[in-house]
Amino acid sequence: MKVAVWDTYVKRSDGRIMHFDILVPSDTTESSVIAFGKAYLSSKEFVNADLSSRECNFCHIEKAPKEVIRRIVQTGFDILEIENCD
């Protein structure tokens, strides 16, 4: 499966910047990507700034590993946490 990688930076309430990638099937619309990002952020204990297309940008398409594909099939997306996501 080819997945689109959306590079995302969101300012946390403590001032730190979260960096994570949203991984979705390559034909997913931008509005769906933003909705997936918001769903992910709502699972966090700390308060986050709003997520919009300013914070989330298409980066590239790549072949996904089996575990990523499994999570995408289950939920429609996967998240790769990179920085300040805990």
C-alpha positions in Angstrom: 0.0 0.0 0.0 1.2 3.5 -0.9 0.6 6.0 1.9 0.7 9.8 1.9 2.8 11.3 4.7 1.5 14.6 6.1 4.2 16.4 8.2 2.5 18.1 11.2 3.6 20.6 13.8 1.2 21.7 16.6 1.9 24.1 19.4 1.1 22.6 22.8 -0.4 24.6 25.7 3.0 24.5 27.4 4.7 26.2 24.4 6.5 23.1 23.1 5.9 22.1 19.5 4.6 18.6 18.7 5.9 17.1 15.5 4.2 14.0 14.1 3.3 12.5 10.7 -0.1 11.5 9.7 0.0 8.4 7.5 -3.1 7.8 5.2 -3.9 6.1 2.0 -2.6 8.2 -0.9 -6.1 9.1 -2.1 -7.2 10.6 1.2 -8.5 14.2 1.1 -6.9 17.0 3.0 -10.0 17.5 5.1 -10.0 13.9 6.2 -6.3 14.1 7.1 -7.1 17.2 9.3 -9.9 15.2 11.0 -7.6 12.3 11.7 -5.0 14.7 13.2 -7.7 16.2 15.4 -8.8 12.8 16.5 -5.2 11.9 17.4 -4.8 15.2 19.3 -8.0 14.6 21.3 -6.4 11.5 22.7 -3.6 13.5 24.4 -3.8 14.6 28.0 -2.5 18.1 27.4 -4.4 20.8 25.7 -3.3 21.6 22.1 -3.8 24.4 19.7 -6.2 23.9 16.9 -5.1 21.9 13.9 -5.6 23.3 10.4 -3.9 23.1 7.0 -1.3 25.7 8.2 0.1 23.1 10.6 -0.3 20.0 8.5 1.3 19.7 5.0 1.6 16.9 2.5 5.2 15.7 2.4 5.6 12.6 0.2 4.2 9.2 -0.7 6.0 6.0 0.3 5.4 2.3 0.6 4.0 1.4 4.1 5.3 -1.5 6.2 2.8 -4.2 7.2 2.1 -2.8 10.7 1.3 0.6 9.4 -1.1 -0.9 6.8 -2.8 -2.9 9.6 -3.4 0.3 11.7 -4.6 2.2 8.6 -7.1 -0.6 7.7 -8.4 -0.5 11.3 -8.7 3.3 11.8 -8.2 4.9 8.4 -4.9 6.5 9.5 -1.7 6.0 11.5 0.5 8.4 13.4 4.3 8.5 13.6 5.2 10.5 16.7 8.4 12.3 16.2 8.9 15.0 18.8 7.1 16.3 22.0 4.1 13.9 21.6 4.2 12.6 25.2 
